[in-house]
Amino acid sequence: MDFEASSGFSSISPPVFDGDNYQVWAVRMEAYMEALDIWEAVEEDYEIPALPNNPTMAQIKSQKEKKTKKSKAKACLFAAVSSTIFTRIMTLKSAYEIWNYLKSEYEGDERIKEMRVLNLIREFELQKMKET
């Protein structure tokens, strides 16, 4: 019996990303996809080679598994975002592209992170002033 069937894990829904708390969502999503054994399709942008003439059963099985993992990973990411975000990623072709787009769009570069920290510090200081 495989992991999904024995544990009921496949019935657990992926965390849904709505544009807030990207870092938390990304960690949860990575763990979720690792548990489903599809994370490698997100991490690596691999091409699925065409089968040679007279392929062996092992080659056929390997190709099918890789195709399935890529499809499941893409579907999983589509299911794990709000409809607003989905409209931004729906034309991307692979889980790798989707993940990197979301990362660049919502994680931000160092300057954006620094601005967020400064804004949070300012909000905190304003809150402290209100309380005193």
N, C-alpha and C positions, 0 to 999 in steps of 0.2 A: 504494500500500500504506500503511495507516495505521501510526501509531507502535507500537501494541500488537503488531500482527502482525509488523512488521519488527524490533522489538527484543526480542521475547519478554518484555517487561516485565510483561504481565498474569499471567505464570506466577510472578512474585515474590509471596510472601505478605506481607500487611501485618504490621507489628509488633504483637504481642499484649500488651495491657495487663492486668496482674493486680492492680493496686492500688498497685504500687510504682513509683517514678521517673516520676511523671506528666509532669514537664516534658520529660524525654528522649523519652518516648513521643509526646507531643503534637507535638514538632518533627518527629519521624520520620513520624508519621501525616500531618501537614500536607503534607510533601514528597511522600509517597506518593500522596496524593489529588490534589495539584497535577499530578503526572506523569500521572495518569489523567484529568485535566481534569474533575474532579468537586468540587474544593474550593469553588467558588462556591456550591454547594448547602449547604455547611456554614456558610460565612460569612454568607450572606444568607438570611433567612427569607421567600422570595418565594412568592406564590401563583401558580398557573398559571391564567391567564385562560381562560375558556371560549371556544371557537371561535365566531366570528360566523357568521351565516347566509351560505352560499356562501363559505367560506374559500378563500384562495388556497393554492397548494401550499407557498409559503414559510411561511404561518401554520401550516399543518398540521405541516410539518417542524419549525418552531421549538417548537411546543407539545410534540411528541413528544420532541425533544431535551431540553427542560427536565424533562419527566416522567422520562425515562430517567436523567438526571443525579441527580435527587432520589432515585430508587429505588436507583441504584448507590451513592450516598454513604451511604444508610442501611444497605444491605447490607454495605458495606465496614466501617462502624463496628461493626455487629453481629459481623462476622467477626474484628474486631481486639480483642476483649475476652474475658476468661476467662468461663467459664459462671457464676461467682458474680456478676460485674459485669453480665453479660447479663440476669440475672433482674431487676436493678434498672432496666434501661433498655428492656426489651422492650415496654413499653406506650407509650413515647414515639413520636410520630407522624412526626417529621422528623429529618434529620441535624443540623439547626440545634439542635433541642431536645436531642438526645443529646449533642452536643458541649458545649453550655452546662451541661448537668447534670453531665457528667464534670468539666468545668473547675471548677465551683463545689464539687463534692464532694471532689475530690482535689487541686486546686491550693491551696485554702484562702485565707482573707483575710490581711491583713497581720499581725494578731495571732498567727495560727496559724504563719505563716512565721517570725516572731520567736521563737516558742516552740521551733520546730524548730531554729533556729540556736543558741539557748541550750542546748538538749539536746545538740546535736552538739559544742558547745564543752566542755560538762561531760564528755561521753564522752571527748573528746580529752584533757582534763586528767587524767581518771582513768587513761587508758591511759598517759600520760606518767609518772604517779606509780607505776604498776605496773612500768614499765620501769626506774625508777631505784632 
